[in-house]
C-alpha cells in the first residue's frame, strides 16, 4: 500500500505543465537521436546530458529517463527502414523488419515495434514498482563488505558485457580507477595525483569525461566514416492490421516477460534478450519458414524483449547501484552528477525523487506511443539528415555543456582530450564502459574497502566470513559464468546475421 501511495504522489508531481513538458522533450529528443544512424542509447544519453544539467535533479532525471527509452525505441526505425542496426540489440529486428519494409509493409513493422515497446515498457515498469523497493529494503541490511562485493559483481559482469576481450576491459577499468583517484584523498584529505597543478586538485568533472568519450568521439567517428544519408524504403500504411495484432499479441507478451525477468540480472543485456526472444518465437511458431522473410512476430518479440530489459535494468540500478548495461552505466554517472547515490538509501533519502521519476516513465511510454505512430514518417525523414549538419550541432552542445557545469575552460579542454582518447580507444577496440564505470564507482569501492578492513582490523577474510557478502561473491561468479555463456552464444548470432562483430549495448 505504501508503494502505491508513493507512486500516486509521484504521478501528482509529474502532471504539472512544466514536468509534463520535460517528459515530452526527453521522449522526443531520445527518439530523435535514436533514429539517427550510428547513434544508440548510450551516445544519446551522453550527448544530451549537458542539456539536463540546468534542470533540477528530479527534472533532469525525468528527461534522462525519457531520452533513454526514447532512444531504445528510435533504434528500430533505422533497423526496419534501412537494415542498419544502430546497436547490436536491433539486429534481430532487421531480420524480419527490413524484409517487411521491402514488401511495402514498413508502416506495419514500425507500428508493431511501437506497440510492442509500449506494452513491454509498461510491464517492465510494473515489475520495477513491485521489485525495486523490496530489493532496496533487503539491501538496507548491507554493510561496507556487502557493498564492496556488490560493486565487484557489477564490475565483473559489465567487464564481460562490453563485447571486447576481458583483459582489455580490466586494463581500461584500472585506467578508470587511476583517474578516479585524482583530487582530494579520501582518507588523507589532501590532494593526490595532482602533480602540483591546482586545477587537478578538484579532480575531473564527470560530465566533461562523458561528453568527450561519447559525444565528441561520435563526431570524430562520423567524420572518419564519412557518414552519408542512405536511401530508405518508402513507408505505406502506418498502422498494423487486425491480423498483424492477432499474430503478434502472444509474441509481445512472451518477449516482455522474457526481457523483464532476464533484464533484472546484471550482465544480461538487451542484445541477449532480443536474440533469445527471436529464437523463441521461431521455435514456437507454426510457420518457422516465414522467419527471415517478413514474419511480423520476428519484429514484435525482439522489440518487446528489448524494451522490457531496459525497464528491468532499472531495478538493480536504483536498488543496488548496479548498472546492467552500458546505457545504464552512463545513467549511473548521471545520477551521481545530480548528487544522488543509487542504492538502498536512495529509496529512504530521496523517495519523492525516485517515485516521481518512475511515474514519469509510465507517462513517457504513453507519450511515445501517442506521438510515434503518427510521426513515423517524420522520424523516417530525419534519417536522411546529413552528418555534416549534425556534427557541428553535437560539438556546440558538447562544448557548452562541458563549460557550463563549473564555468571552467579546463573542463572543455578535458572534454576535447577525452574525445580524442575515445576515438583512439574505438579505433583500436578498447572498451570505454569499464573506464567510465570505474571512474564512477572508484571512490565508493575505495571507501567501502577501507571501511571493511577497519571493521576487521585489517583482515581481508571479512568478505567471506560474512554470510551476505559470501552469497554475493558466489552469485557474482555464477552470474559471470551465465553472462559469458549467453554472450558467446549471442556473439555467434550477431556474427551469423551481420557478418561482423558489434559492441554490445
N, C-alpha and C positions, 0 to 999 in steps of 0.2 A: 504493500500500500504506500509506504514511504517513497518507493521508487516511482510509482505512478504520479504521486503528488509533485515530486521533484521535476518529473518530465513535463507535467502540465504547467508548472511555474516557468519552465524553460520555454514552452510554447507562448506563454503570455509575454515573455520578454522579446521573442523573435517577431511577433506580429505587429511591432511598431513600424511605421513607414520607413524609418532610417535603416533598421535592421533587415527588413524585407528587401530593401534596395541593395544592401550589402550581399545578401544571399543570391539575389538575382545577378548582380555583377560578377560574383565569384563563379557561378554556374556558367554564365556566358563567356567569361574570359577563359575558363578552363576548357570549355568546348572549342572555343576559337583556337587556342594554342594546340589542343589535341588533334584538330583536323589538319593542321599544317604538317606536311610530310617531313619526317625527320625529328619532330619534337614530340616526346612522350610525356607522361605524367610527371616524371622526375624533373625533366627540363622545364615543364610548365610551372611547377611549384617554385623552382629556383629562380626563373626569370621574373615571375610576378611577385615574389616575396617582398621586394622593396616597396611595391605599391601598398602592401598591408602594414608596413611599419609606422605609417602616420595615423593608423586607427588605434582604438583601444584594444587591449588583449582579446576580449571576447569577440569584437567585430573582426579583428584580424584573423582569429581562428575560424570564424564562420566563413570568411572569404576564402581562406586557405583550404578548408574542407570542400567548399564549392568548386574551387579550382581543381582539386584532386579528382572528385568523382565526375566533374565535367570533362576533364581530360581523358579519364578512363573511357567515357562514352565516345568522345570525339575520335579516339583511335580506330573505331570500327568504320568510320567514314572512308578513310583512305584505303583500308583493307578491302572494303567491298567495291569501291568505285575504281580503284587503280591497281589493285593487287599488291599494294605496298603496306606490309605490316610495320607500322612505325615503331613497334615494340614486339618482343617475342610472344607476349600473351595474345597478340592479334593474329598470329599465324594461323590457328585453326579457323578463324573467321574467314580468311581468304580462300580456304579450300572449297567452300560452297558459296560464300558470299559473292566472289568475283564471277563464277560461272552463272549465278543468278542474274548478276548485272549484265553479262553478255547476252543473256536471254531476254533482256528488256524488263527485268524484274528487280532492278536496283532499289526502287522505292519500297517494295515489299520486304526486301532484305534489311534495309535501313530501319524500316518501321518495326520489324520483329526485334532487331537489335535494341531499339529504344524501349520497346515494351518489356522485353526480357530483362534489360538493365534496370528498369524501374521496379519490376516485381522482385528481382533478386536484391536490389538495394534496400527495399522495404523489409524483406525477410531478414537480411543481414542486420539491419538497424534494430529490429525487434529482438534479435539474438543479443545484440550489443547491450540493449537496455536490461535484458534479463541476466546476462552472464557477467558483464564488467563490474557492476557493484559488488556482486558476490565474491568474485576473484580478488577485488581490491580489499574487501573486508577480511578475507583469509590472509592476504599478504600483510595486513597490519601486524601480524604476529612475527614478521621478519625482523631480524637484527642485522647489523653490518655484515656478518658472514653470509647470510642468506642473500642480501642484496648484491654482494660481490659475486656469488656463484650465479645469480640470475643474469647479471650483466655479462659474465663469462659465457653463459649459454647463448645470449644474444650475439656476441661476437663470433663464437664458433659457427653458429648457424648461418649468419649473414656472410661470413668469410667464404663459405661454400656456395652461397646463393648467387654470387656475382657472375658466375659463368666463366670465370678465369681460373687459373691454377691456384690451388690453396696456398702454395708457397708465396706467390706474388701477393695474395690477399694479406697474408701475415706480415710481409715486409711493408706493405702500404699501411697496415694497421699500426705497426711500430713507428712508422714515419709520422702518423697522425698523433700518436701518444707524445712524441717529442715536441710537436707544435703545441699540444695542449698544455705542456709544462712551462711554456714561455709566459713570464709575468710574475705576479706575486706568489711566492711559495706557500703551499697550504699549511705547512707546519712551522716554517721559519718566519713567515710574514714579511720577508724581504724579497726584492726582485731576483729572479734567476733566469739564466739563459738570455739576458738582455744585451750581453756583450758591451755594456757601457752606454748603450743608446737609450735615452729616456723614453723615446716613443714606443719602445718594446716593453716597457715596464708594465703597461696595461694589458699586455697580451694581444692576440689577434682577434679582430671582430668577426664573429661567425658569419654575419650577413655578407661581408666582403668576400670571404673564402667561398661561400656557396655561389654567390654571383659569378665569381671568377671561374670556378670549376665547372659550372653548368652553362650559365648564360653566355659569357664571353667565349668559352670553349666551343659552344654550339655555333657561334658566328664564325669562328676560325675553321671549324669542320665544314660548314656550309660553303665558305669561300673556296676551300681546297677541293671540295667535291663539285664545285660549280653547279649547285643545285638549280634546276630549271623546272618550270611547271610542266606537268605531264598530261597528255591528253587523257580524258576520263570518259567513262561510259555515260551516255545520256540517261537521265532519270525519267521514268514514266510511271505514274501511279505511286503516290506517296504512302498510301495506307495498305497494309496487308489484307487479303481477303479473309472471309469467314473460314474458308478451308485452311488457309495458312495458320490461322489462330488455333483451329482444332488440332492440326498436326503438331503444333509447337507447344501446346499447353503443358503436357507432361514433360517435355524436354526442358522447358523453363523451370518447372518445379524441381526436377532431378538436378539440373545444373545449379540451382540456387542452394539446395540443401547440401550437395556435394561441396560446392565452393565455400559455403559458410563453415561447415564442420572442419574441413581441412585448412581453411584460412586462419582458424584460431591457432593452429600450430605454427610456431616460428620456423621459418625455413621452407614452408610450403607456399610458393609464390602463385600469383595469378596465372603465370605461364604453365605451371604444373597442373593446376586445377582445370584450366581451359582445355588442355590436351586430354586429360583424364575424362572430362565431360564429353569431348568429341568422340573418343574411343568408346565410351559407354553408350552413347546414342547410336553409334554404328552397330554395336553388338546387340542392342535390344530392338533395333528396327526390323520390321518385316521385309523391308526392301533395302538392304545394306548396299546393293549395287548402285543406288542413286547417289550415295555419298561421294563427293568429289566432282559431281556433275551438276549440282544445284539443288541439294536437299535443304529445305528450309530449317529442318531440325539441326542441321550442321552449323547453322548460324545461331539459333535460339539457345542451344545448350551451352556452348563455349562462352557466349556473351553474358549469359546469366551467371555462370560459374565465375567468370572474370570479375564481375561487379560484386557478387556475394563475398568473394575472397577479400576484396578491397574493404568492405564493411566489417567482415570478421576480423581483419587485421587490426582494427581499432581497439579490440578487446585487450590483447597483450600490450598494445602501445599505451593506452590510458591507464590500465590497471597495474601493469608491472614496469612500464617504461621500456618494453622490448619492441623494436620495430621489426615487423615480419617481412618487409620488402624494402627495396631501395627508395621508392617514393615516401614510404612511411619513415625511413631513416632521415630524410630531409625534413619531413614534418616534425620529427622529434627535435631536430635542431631548431625549427621554427618555434616550437613550444618553449624551448629553453630561452630563445631570444625574447619571447614575450614575458619572461620571468616566471614561467610555470614549470614545475618539475613533474613529469609524468611518473605515475606510480600510485601506490595505495593512498598516500596522503593527499593526492590530487582531489579525490572524492570527498575528503574530510575538510581540507582547507579552501578549496575552490569549487565547492559543489555547484554553486549557481552558474559559474562559468561553464563547467562540464555539461550540465544538463541543458543549458541554453544552446551550446554548440551541437549537441546530439539532436535537439528539437529542430535546429536549423537544417540539419541533414535530411530529416523527414520532408520538410518543406522544400528543400533544394531538389530532392528527387522528383517531387511533383512538378516543380517549375521546369525541370529538364524535360519531362515527358510532354508537358503542355506546349513548350516552346520548340522542342527539337523536331517533332513530327511536321509542323507547318514550315519550319525553317530548314528542312533537309536540303532544298535547292540552294539556299543561301550558303550553307556550310560547304556544299559541294563546289560552289564557285570560288570560295576562299582558298581552296586547294590550288588554285591557279595563280595566287599572288606571287610575283617574282621574289626570290630570296634577296635580290638587290634592294628591294624596298623594306623587307623585314629586318635585314641586318642592321641598318642604322637605327631603327626604332628600338631593337633589342639592346644595342650598345648604349643608346641615350638613357633608357630606363635603368640599365645596369650602373652607369656612372653616377646618375642622380641618386639612385638607391644606396650605393656604397658611401657616397659623401654624406647623405642626409642623416645617417644613424648617429654619428658623433661629430658631424661637421668638420671632418678631417680629410685632407688630401692624402694623408698616409693610407687611409682605408681604400681610397681609389687606386693608389699605386699597388696595394696588396691585391685588390681585385684583378688588376691587369696582369700582375705577375702570376697569380694562380690561374688566370685564364690561359696563359701561355703554357704553364705546367700541365693544366688539364688537357690541352691539345696534345702535348708530348706524351702524357700518360695514355691517351686514347690511341695515338698513332702506334705506340709500341705495346699496346694491350696490357696496361697496368690498371687495375680496378680502382675507381675513385671512392666508391661507397665505404669500404673499410677505413679509408683515410678519414672521411667525414665522420663516420660513426665513432672512431677512436678519439677524434678531437672533441666531440660532444660528450662522450661517456668517460673520457680520460680523467677529469677531475673527480667524478663520482666514484670511479673504480679505485683511484688512489686513496680517496677519503675512507671508503669502506674497508679497503685492505689494511690501512694503518689502524683504524679503529678495531678491526678484528684482532690484529696482533696485540694491541694494547689490552684487549679483553682477556687474551690467553697468555699474557706475559711473554709474548714473542713466539709462542708455539704454533707453527703453521698447520698442525694437525686439527686445529679447531674447525676447519672446513669440512672434515669428515667425521668429527666427533659429535656434531650437532645433527639430529635426525633430518630436519627440514633441509639443511644445507646439503647433506649427503644425498637425499632424494633428488634435489635439483641437479646435482652433479651427475647422478646416474641417468636422470631424464635427459640431460644435455647430451650425453653420449648416445642414448637411444634415438633421440630426435635427430642428431647429427647423422647417424647411420641411415635412418629413414630418408633424411634430406638428400644424402649422397646418392642413395638408390634411385629416388624419384628424379633427381637432377640428371643423372646419367641416362635414364630412360627418356626424359624429355629432350635432352640434347640430341639424342639419336633421332627423335621425331622431328625436331626442328631442322636438323641436317637433311633428313629424308625429304621433307616437304619444300625446303627453300634452297638446299644445296650449299648453305653457308652457316657459319657459326654466328650466333647472335648473343648480345649481352642480355642477361635476364633482368627483368624489372617488374 
